[in-house]
Amino acid sequence: MTALLGTWKLISAIAILPDGSIEPDVYGVNPVGYITYAPEGRMMVMFARRDRADFSIDIKSPLGKDIQLVPVAELARAFTTFNAYAGTYELNGNTVIHHIEIASIPNRVGTDLVRTFSLNGDLVTLKTPPTLGDGVLKVFELVWERVEIA
């Protein structure tokens, strides 16, 4: 378990198609995000496109009534350019299983997300199993760099 412990910063996100071709920058150029694996077996991840647009209305909290004034198209764009979930995790060889307890995509709550991982120095690469995206099975590969403790 100790190999994944700590916080990692997102470096890149690509999709690998069945024919081996690559869709680069599936979450935009230079996406931003972090994933943390804690020693007590908890994890959390969030990442976003770096080029996310601001709302046309200044919103201080998503819990306030002002959020209802944001046009639906802007809310949809914000939702589709951000991903987050948290829960517990377990390791099995070079596989990590995320047991989802809370998620920006509600359907993920109560599910398990399986990722294979490989370590190379201060980089970890997480890969999904083949996942249907846009009608095509894709393997999503996210590369993360270990964040040093200041």
DOPA-913143 format. One line per field, with one value per atom (N, C-alpha, C): atom name; residue number from 1; x, y, z. Coordinates in nm, 4 decimals, always signed. Example, Ala and Ser with C-alpha at 12.3 -4.5 7.8 and 13.67 -1.06 7.14 Angstrom:
2
kolmi N:CA:C:N:CA:C
lumro 1:1:1:2:2:2
px +1.3190:+1.2300:+1.3200:+1.2850:+1.3670:+1.2900
py -0.5690:-0.4500:-0.3300:-0.2250:-0.1060:+0.0030
pz +0.7800:+0.7800:+0.7800:+0.7080:+0.7140:+0.7870
END
This chain:
150
kolmi N:CA:C:N:CA:C:N:CA:C:N:CA:C:N:CA:C:N:CA:C:N:CA:C:N:CA:C:N:CA:C:N:CA:C:N:CA:C:N:CA:C:N:CA:C:N:CA:C:N:CA:C:N:CA:C:N:CA:C:N:CA:C:N:CA:C:N:CA:C:N:CA:C:N:CA:C:N:CA:C:N:CA:C:N:CA:C:N:CA:C:N:CA:C:N:CA:C:N:CA:C:N:CA:C:N:CA:C:N:CA:C:N:CA:C:N:CA:C:N:CA:C:N:CA:C:N:CA:C:N:CA:C:N:CA:C:N:CA:C:N:CA:C:N:CA:C:N:CA:C:N:CA:C:N:CA:C:N:CA:C:N:CA:C:N:CA:C:N:CA:C:N:CA:C:N:CA:C:N:CA:C:N:CA:C:N:CA:C:N:CA:C:N:CA:C:N:CA:C:N:CA:C:N:CA:C:N:CA:C:N:CA:C:N:CA:C:N:CA:C:N:CA:C:N:CA:C:N:CA:C:N:CA:C:N:CA:C:N:CA:C:N:CA:C:N:CA:C:N:CA:C:N:CA:C:N:CA:C:N:CA:C:N:CA:C:N:CA:C:N:CA:C:N:CA:C:N:CA:C:N:CA:C:N:CA:C:N:CA:C:N:CA:C:N:CA:C:N:CA:C:N:CA:C:N:CA:C:N:CA:C:N:CA:C:N:CA:C:N:CA:C:N:CA:C:N:CA:C:N:CA:C:N:CA:C:N:CA:C:N:CA:C:N:CA:C:N:CA:C:N:CA:C:N:CA:C:N:CA:C:N:CA:C:N:CA:C:N:CA:C:N:CA:C:N:CA:C:N:CA:C:N:CA:C:N:CA:C:N:CA:C:N:CA:C:N:CA:C:N:CA:C:N:CA:C:N:CA:C:N:CA:C:N:CA:C:N:CA:C:N:CA:C:N:CA:C:N:CA:C:N:CA:C:N:CA:C:N:CA:C:N:CA:C:N:CA:C:N:CA:C:N:CA:C:N:CA:C:N:CA:C:N:CA:C:N:CA:C:N:CA:C:N:CA:C:N:CA:C:N:CA:C:N:CA:C:N:CA:C:N:CA:C:N:CA:C:N:CA:C:N:CA:C:N:CA:C:N:CA:C:N:CA:C:N:CA:C:N:CA:C:N:CA:C
lumro 1:1:1:2:2:2:3:3:3:4:4:4:5:5:5:6:6:6:7:7:7:8:8:8:9:9:9:10:10:10:11:11:11:12:12:12:13:13:13:14:14:14:15:15:15:16:16:16:17:17:17:18:18:18:19:19:19:20:20:20:21:21:21:22:22:22:23:23:23:24:24:24:25:25:25:26:26:26:27:27:27:28:28:28:29:29:29:30:30:30:31:31:31:32:32:32:33:33:33:34:34:34:35:35:35:36:36:36:37:37:37:38:38:38:39:39:39:40:40:40:41:41:41:42:42:42:43:43:43:44:44:44:45:45:45:46:46:46:47:47:47:48:48:48:49:49:49:50:50:50:51:51:51:52:52:52:53:53:53:54:54:54:55:55:55:56:56:56:57:57:57:58:58:58:59:59:59:60:60:60:61:61:61:62:62:62:63:63:63:64:64:64:65:65:65:66:66:66:67:67:67:68:68:68:69:69:69:70:70:70:71:71:71:72:72:72:73:73:73:74:74:74:75:75:75:76:76:76:77:77:77:78:78:78:79:79:79:80:80:80:81:81:81:82:82:82:83:83:83:84:84:84:85:85:85:86:86:86:87:87:87:88:88:88:89:89:89:90:90:90:91:91:91:92:92:92:93:93:93:94:94:94:95:95:95:96:96:96:97:97:97:98:98:98:99:99:99:100:100:100:101:101:101:102:102:102:103:103:103:104:104:104:105:105:105:106:106:106:107:107:107:108:108:108:109:109:109:110:110:110:111:111:111:112:112:112:113:113:113:114:114:114:115:115:115:116:116:116:117:117:117:118:118:118:119:119:119:120:120:120:121:121:121:122:122:122:123:123:123:124:124:124:125:125:125:126:126:126:127:127:127:128:128:128:129:129:129:130:130:130:131:131:131:132:132:132:133:133:133:134:134:134:135:135:135:136:136:136:137:137:137:138:138:138:139:139:139:140:140:140:141:141:141:142:142:142:143:143:143:144:144:144:145:145:145:146:146:146:147:147:147:148:148:148:149:149:149:150:150:150
px +0.0815:+0.0000:+0.0866:+0.2040:+0.2846:+0.3251:+0.3298:+0.3749:+0.2845:+0.1545:+0.0608:+0.0314:+0.0767:+0.0437:+0.0887:+0.0059:+0.0397:-0.0528:-0.0116:-0.0890:-0.0132:-0.0882:-0.0339:-0.1048:-0.0295:-0.0825:-0.0990:-0.2126:-0.2404:-0.1479:-0.0872:+0.0034:-0.0630:-0.1332:-0.1963:-0.3091:-0.3981:-0.5086:-0.5301:-0.5188:-0.5388:-0.6368:-0.6848:-0.7658:-0.6938:-0.6930:-0.6328:-0.7471:-0.7551:-0.8620:-0.8262:-0.9260:-0.8995:-0.7902:-0.7748:-0.6715:-0.5340:-0.5242:-0.3975:-0.3723:-0.4576:-0.4386:-0.4746:-0.4246:-0.4365:-0.5245:-0.6152:-0.6857:-0.6153:-0.5372:-0.4635:-0.5553:-0.5153:-0.5803:-0.7311:-0.7767:-0.9209:-0.9860:-0.9059:-0.9587:-0.8942:-0.8651:-0.8050:-0.6543:-0.5929:-0.4474:-0.4126:-0.3158:-0.2693:-0.3826:-0.4570:-0.5641:-0.5060:-0.5910:-0.5471:-0.6217:-0.5513:-0.6187:-0.5239:-0.5844:-0.5078:-0.5783:-0.4982:-0.5496:-0.4674:-0.5357:-0.4689:-0.5073:-0.4071:-0.4261:-0.3740:-0.4620:-0.4253:-0.3934:-0.3090:-0.2686:-0.3834:-0.4905:-0.6032:-0.6962:-0.6568:-0.7354:-0.8413:-0.8315:-0.9260:-0.8573:-0.9379:-0.8839:-0.9811:-0.9285:-1.0131:-0.9407:-1.0204:-0.9648:-1.0553:-0.9938:-1.0684:-0.9788:-1.0408:-0.9653:-1.0598:-1.0007:-1.0804:-0.9994:-1.0729:-1.0074:-0.9493:-0.8327:-0.7689:-0.8424:-0.9064:-0.9694:-1.1179:-1.1599:-1.3007:-1.3422:-1.4593:-1.5114:-1.5781:-1.5656:-1.6360:-1.7854:-1.8668:-2.0090:-2.0280:-2.1359:-2.1673:-2.2178:-2.2497:-2.2978:-2.1981:-2.1654:-2.0703:-2.1385:-2.1013:-2.1599:-2.0575:-2.0975:-2.0068:-2.0130:-2.1281:-2.1438:-2.2429:-2.2135:-2.3112:-2.4335:-2.4267:-2.5374:-2.6365:-2.6016:-2.6916:-2.7930:-2.8966:-3.0025:-2.9540:-2.8453:-2.7946:-2.7551:-2.7189:-2.6798:-2.7936:-2.9168:-3.0322:-3.0424:-2.9687:-2.9697:-2.8723:-2.7836:-2.6856:-2.7578:-2.7374:-2.8011:-2.7662:-2.8642:-2.8478:-2.7278:-2.7060:-2.5932:-2.4602:-2.4495:-2.3265:-2.3088:-2.4186:-2.4112:-2.3675:-2.4222:-2.3856:-2.2382:-2.1905:-2.0487:-1.9600:-1.9988:-1.9199:-1.9161:-2.0308:-2.0378:-1.9515:-1.9528:-1.8822:-1.7327:-1.6856:-1.5428:-1.4771:-1.5466:-1.4958:-1.5398:-1.4531:-1.4844:-1.4242:-1.5012:-1.4504:-1.5216:-1.4478:-1.5088:-1.4158:-1.4726:-1.3943:-1.4557:-1.3743:-1.4199:-1.3010:-1.3096:-1.1987:-1.1310:-1.0157:-0.9463:-0.8795:-0.8526:-0.7737:-0.6815:-0.5683:-0.4697:-0.4681:-0.4477:-0.4312:-0.3277:-0.2019:-0.0941:-0.0804:-0.0893:-0.0798:-0.2182:-0.3184:-0.4554:-0.4984:-0.5624:-0.6219:-0.7714:-0.8499:-0.9957:-1.0464:-1.1151:-1.1743:-1.3199:-1.3555:-1.4929:-1.5587:-1.6484:-1.6988:-1.8107:-1.7915:-1.8909:-1.9579:-1.8894:-1.9430:-1.8811:-1.9606:-1.9089:-1.9855:-1.9161:-1.9830:-2.0817:-2.0573:-2.1514:-2.2268:-2.3519:-2.4246:-2.4329:-2.4391:-2.4508:-2.3295:-2.2197:-2.0989:-2.1014:-2.1845:-2.1897:-2.2293:-2.1531:-2.1797:-2.1159:-2.0408:-1.9753:-1.8257:-1.7600:-1.6152:-1.5556:-1.4503:-1.3765:-1.2398:-1.2106:-1.0868:-0.9858:-0.8653:-0.7571:-0.6329:-0.5627:-0.4285:-0.3328:-0.2213:-0.1247:+0.0162:+0.1000:+0.2432:+0.3168:+0.4229:+0.5044:+0.6346:+0.6776:+0.8055:+0.8637:+0.9446:+0.9997:+0.8881:+0.8767:+0.7738:+0.6465:+0.6299:+0.5098:+0.4326:+0.3009:+0.2158:+0.1176:+0.0987:+0.0038:-0.1122:-0.2331:-0.3549:-0.4296:-0.4724:-0.5472:-0.6800:-0.7842:-0.9155:-0.9219:-1.0146:-1.0437:-1.1097:-1.1223:-1.1936:-1.3323:-1.3589:-1.4803:-1.5479:-1.6782:-1.7519:-1.7581:-1.7057:-1.7089:-1.7350:-1.8393:-1.8772:-1.9011:-1.9525:-1.9838:-1.8644:-1.7481:-1.6254:-1.5625:-1.5102:-1.4371:-1.3015:-1.2746:-1.1491:-1.0875:-0.9564:-0.8836:-0.8349:-0.8755:-0.8311:-0.7062:-0.6060:-0.4773:-0.4451:-0.4337:-0.4021:-0.2667:-0.1804:-0.0461:-0.0436:+0.0068:+0.0105:+0.1540:+0.1936:+0.3271:+0.3134:+0.3975:+0.3941:+0.4201:+0.3388:+0.3559:+0.4444:+0.5538:+0.6468:+0.5906:+0.6130:+0.5689:+0.6622:+0.6022:+0.6838:+0.7409
py -0.1188:+0.0000:+0.1262:+0.1196:+0.2399:+0.3058:+0.2324:+0.2899:+0.4027:+0.3934:+0.4954:+0.6041:+0.5864:+0.6826:+0.8232:+0.9194:+1.0584:+1.1236:+1.2410:+1.3200:+1.3290:+1.3186:+1.3185:+1.4249:+1.4952:+1.6012:+1.5473:+1.5781:+1.5302:+1.5966:+1.5137:+1.5607:+1.5512:+1.4401:+1.4227:+1.3210:+1.3290:+1.2336:+1.2071:+1.0798:+1.0411:+0.9243:+0.8957:+0.7763:+0.6914:+0.5612:+0.4675:+0.3896:+0.3968:+0.3312:+0.1854:+0.1029:-0.0402:-0.0677:+0.0218:+0.0006:+0.0500:+0.0974:+0.1441:+0.2925:+0.3579:+0.5014:+0.5770:+0.6974:+0.7788:+0.9009:+0.9272:+1.0556:+1.1376:+1.2375:+1.3156:+1.4149:+1.4547:+1.5654:+1.5484:+1.4294:+1.4053:+1.4926:+1.5503:+1.6440:+1.7803:+1.8120:+1.9399:+1.9377:+2.0436:+2.0580:+2.0939:+2.0251:+2.0492:+2.0496:+1.9401:+1.9376:+1.9558:+1.9973:+2.0199:+1.9227:+1.8658:+1.7751:+1.7133:+1.6484:+1.5808:+1.4515:+1.3522:+1.2294:+1.2033:+1.1637:+1.1371:+0.9990:+0.9240:+0.7945:+0.8087:+0.7934:+0.8085:+0.6712:+0.6690:+0.5413:+0.4631:+0.5312:+0.4599:+0.3970:+0.4004:+0.3332:+0.4196:+0.5502:+0.6417:+0.7094:+0.7463:+0.8151:+0.9233:+1.0205:+1.1210:+1.1713:+1.2058:+1.2561:+1.3656:+1.4656:+1.5656:+1.6168:+1.6370:+1.6949:+1.7692:+1.8622:+1.9500:+1.9929:+2.0395:+2.1051:+2.2362:+2.2692:+2.3942:+2.5153:+2.4978:+2.6096:+2.6269:+2.5861:+2.5999:+2.7467:+2.7718:+2.9089:+2.9456:+3.0715:+3.1231:+3.1315:+3.1303:+3.1569:+3.3042:+3.3344:+3.4728:+3.5513:+3.4810:+3.5421:+3.5049:+3.6009:+3.5749:+3.4936:+3.3677:+3.2756:+3.2522:+3.2720:+3.2529:+3.1110:+3.0439:+2.9095:+2.8307:+2.7035:+2.6221:+2.5887:+2.6200:+2.5894:+2.7047:+2.8212:+2.9354:+2.9337:+3.0144:+3.0219:+3.0869:+3.1645:+3.2315:+3.1337:+3.0125:+2.9129:+2.8877:+2.9059:+2.8854:+2.9915:+3.1007:+3.2074:+3.1815:+3.0845:+3.0516:+2.9776:+3.0197:+2.9494:+2.8008:+2.7201:+2.5744:+2.5311:+2.5955:+2.5583:+2.5784:+2.6831:+2.7072:+2.6023:+2.5655:+2.4606:+2.3282:+2.2966:+2.1721:+2.1737:+2.2865:+2.2968:+2.2787:+2.3388:+2.3243:+2.1783:+2.1110:+1.9711:+1.8818:+1.9060:+1.8174:+1.8468:+1.9476:+1.9783:+1.9569:+1.8855:+1.8607:+1.7219:+1.6515:+1.5182:+1.5037:+1.4452:+1.4227:+1.3046:+1.2300:+1.1265:+1.0922:+1.0258:+0.9862:+0.8607:+0.7910:+0.6699:+0.5978:+0.4668:+0.3852:+0.3189:+0.2593:+0.1891:+0.0655:-0.0275:-0.1456:-0.1788:-0.2374:-0.2766:-0.4273:-0.4692:-0.6104:-0.6174:-0.6377:-0.6365:-0.4978:-0.4904:-0.3592:-0.3034:-0.3451:-0.2957:-0.2247:-0.1092:-0.0375:-0.0288:-0.0586:-0.0548:+0.0593:+0.1534:+0.2667:+0.2316:+0.2260:+0.1991:+0.3357:+0.3742:+0.5110:+0.5346:+0.6391:+0.6779:+0.8112:+0.8984:+1.0274:+1.0589:+1.1210:+1.1454:+1.2572:+1.3275:+1.4295:+1.3641:+1.2402:+1.1621:+1.0719:+1.1057:+1.0324:+0.8815:+0.8372:+0.6939:+0.6133:+0.6785:+0.6074:+0.5706:+0.6379:+0.6099:+0.4644:+0.3945:+0.2543:+0.1585:+0.2126:+0.1266:+0.1189:+0.0304:+0.0174:+0.0579:+0.1374:+0.1731:+0.1062:+0.0218:-0.0556:+0.0147:+0.0284:+0.0903:+0.0044:-0.0162:-0.0734:+0.0440:+0.0186:+0.1272:+0.0769:+0.1700:+0.1429:+0.2640:+0.2377:+0.3425:+0.3562:+0.4807:+0.5082:+0.6315:+0.6103:+0.7218:+0.7956:+0.9256:+1.0079:+1.0161:+0.9264:+0.9244:+0.7956:+0.8073:+0.6894:+0.7048:+0.5961:+0.5929:+0.5035:+0.5591:+0.4834:+0.4619:+0.3373:+0.3045:+0.2407:+0.2820:+0.2207:+0.0935:+0.0042:-0.1031:-0.0403:-0.1142:-0.0582:-0.0093:+0.1175:+0.1852:+0.2456:+0.2291:+0.2831:+0.4349:+0.5020:+0.6479:+0.6886:+0.7639:+0.8054:+0.6848:+0.5761:+0.4571:+0.3695:+0.4000:+0.3254:+0.2846:+0.1617:+0.1199:+0.1897:+0.2571:+0.3308:+0.2960:+0.2942:+0.2845:+0.4251:+0.4773:+0.6101:+0.5956:+0.6731:+0.6670:+0.8055:+0.8114:+0.9371:+0.9226:+1.0192:+1.0197:+1.1269:+1.0867:+1.1724:+1.1802:+1.2979:+1.3173:+1.3401:+1.2702:+1.2816:+1.4251:+1.4730:+1.6064:+1.5926:+1.6655:+1.6614:+1.7421:+1.6946:+1.7657:+1.8843:+1.9998:+2.1232:+2.1314
pz +0.0000:+0.0000:+0.0000:+0.0513:+0.0696:-0.0621:-0.1714:-0.2981:-0.3465:-0.3240:-0.3713:-0.2687:-0.1458:-0.0406:-0.0765:-0.0424:-0.0649:-0.1654:-0.2082:-0.3030:-0.4342:-0.5427:-0.6771:-0.7600:-0.8440:-0.9298:-1.0719:-1.1342:-1.2697:-1.3706:-1.4553:-1.5597:-1.6970:-1.7224:-1.8541:-1.8454:-1.9438:-1.9568:-2.1052:-2.1441:-2.2830:-2.2887:-2.4094:-2.4324:-2.5375:-2.5132:-2.6074:-2.6721:-2.8052:-2.8804:-2.9081:-2.9444:-2.9675:-3.0713:-3.1686:-3.2713:-3.2258:-3.1008:-3.0473:-3.0685:-3.1449:-3.1657:-3.0382:-3.0292:-2.9077:-2.9348:-2.8418:-2.8384:-2.7311:-2.7712:-2.6711:-2.6007:-2.4835:-2.4129:-2.4004:-2.3593:-2.3479:-2.2406:-2.1532:-2.0546:-2.0732:-2.1991:-2.2340:-2.2184:-2.2683:-2.2585:-2.1137:-2.0602:-1.9230:-1.8205:-1.8091:-1.7090:-1.5693:-1.4773:-1.3406:-1.2499:-1.1525:-1.0614:-0.9618:-0.8627:-0.7584:-0.7204:-0.6840:-0.6252:-0.4996:-0.3936:-0.2661:-0.2165:-0.1744:-0.1087:+0.0339:+0.1326:+0.2733:+0.3340:+0.4373:+0.4967:+0.5596:+0.6002:+0.6616:+0.5585:+0.4285:+0.3253:+0.2598:+0.2746:+0.2099:+0.0923:-0.0071:-0.1238:-0.1680:-0.2412:-0.3055:-0.4296:-0.5291:-0.6542:-0.7076:-0.7675:-0.8418:-0.9529:-1.0694:-1.1792:-1.2719:-1.3469:-1.4315:-1.5533:-1.6532:-1.7652:-1.7131:-1.7592:-1.7173:-1.7754:-1.8896:-1.9597:-1.9257:-1.8068:-1.7675:-1.7676:-1.8227:-1.8284:-1.6961:-1.6585:-1.5412:-1.5718:-1.4660:-1.4819:-1.5181:-1.5853:-1.6205:-1.4994:-1.3922:-1.2683:-1.1578:-1.0722:-0.9639:-0.8538:-0.8443:-0.7459:-0.6356:-0.5112:-0.3974:-0.3417:-0.3591:-0.3041:-0.3890:-0.4150:-0.4869:-0.4016:-0.2727:-0.1819:-0.1694:-0.2244:-0.2180:-0.3313:-0.3158:-0.4176:-0.5466:-0.5415:-0.6609:-0.7711:-0.7344:-0.8347:-0.9332:-0.8894:-0.9764:-1.0852:-1.0722:-1.1718:-1.2864:-1.2684:-1.3724:-1.4855:-1.6103:-1.7224:-1.7230:-1.7606:-1.7601:-1.8448:-1.9576:-2.0439:-1.9714:-1.8911:-1.8155:-1.7061:-1.6407:-1.5385:-1.6011:-1.7169:-1.7855:-1.8238:-1.8743:-1.9127:-1.7897:-1.6770:-1.5547:-1.5090:-1.5171:-1.4749:-1.5635:-1.6941:-1.7872:-1.7966:-1.7263:-1.7285:-1.5926:-1.5040:-1.3692:-1.3254:-1.2568:-1.2064:-1.0665:-0.9760:-0.8408:-0.7783:-0.6978:-0.6154:-0.5003:-0.3994:-0.2822:-0.2227:-0.1462:-0.0786:-0.0188:-0.0190:+0.0303:-0.0892:-0.0642:-0.1710:-0.1149:-0.2068:-0.1716:-0.2873:-0.2539:-0.3542:-0.3703:-0.4938:-0.5255:-0.6368:-0.5996:-0.6990:-0.7594:-0.8938:-0.9592:-0.9929:-0.9159:-0.9324:-0.8054:-0.8231:-0.7111:-0.7384:-0.6373:-0.6497:-0.5631:-0.6265:-0.5564:-0.5253:-0.3983:-0.3539:-0.3313:-0.4192:-0.4249:-0.3234:-0.2413:-0.1403:-0.1733:-0.2470:-0.2894:-0.4244:-0.5140:-0.6483:-0.7170:-0.8061:-0.8859:-0.9833:-1.0219:-1.1033:-1.0060:-0.9728:-0.8679:-0.8904:-1.0147:-1.0449:-0.9999:-0.9732:-0.9298:-0.7823:-0.7020:-0.5590:-0.5378:-0.4541:-0.4267:-0.5266:-0.6226:-0.7212:-0.6923:-0.7625:-0.7557:-0.8898:-0.8860:-1.0059:-0.9968:-1.0930:-1.0941:-1.1848:-1.1355:-1.2117:-1.1989:-1.3094:-1.2990:-1.2861:-1.2208:-1.2054:-1.2269:-1.2707:-1.2817:-1.2284:-1.1568:-1.0960:-1.1722:-1.1923:-1.2567:-1.1888:-1.0866:-1.0103:-0.9387:-0.9642:-0.9006:-0.9841:-1.0806:-1.1637:-1.1409:-1.1388:-1.1379:-1.2536:-1.3267:-1.4370:-1.3961:-1.4004:-1.3717:-1.5020:-1.5255:-1.6472:-1.6104:-1.6825:-1.6649:-1.7470:-1.7142:-1.8085:-1.9318:-2.0420:-2.1578:-2.1157:-2.1479:-2.1047:-2.2271:-2.2355:-2.3484:-2.3381:-2.4392:-2.4472:-2.5895:-2.6125:-2.7483:-2.8386:-2.7796:-2.8576:-2.8910:-2.8350:-2.8635:-2.7313:-2.7242:-2.6049:-2.6014:-2.4905:-2.4751:-2.3400:-2.3361:-2.2106:-2.1795:-2.0648:-2.0248:-1.9380:-1.9707:-1.9022:-1.8455:-1.7139:-1.6462:-1.5784:-1.6021:-1.5437:-1.4348:-1.3189:-1.2005:-1.1504:-1.0983:-1.0408:-0.8901:-0.8159:-0.6692:-0.6270:-0.5331:-0.4767:-0.3547:-0.3558:-0.2422:-0.1270:-0.0060:+0.1138:+0.1357:+0.1532:+0.1717:+0.3112
END
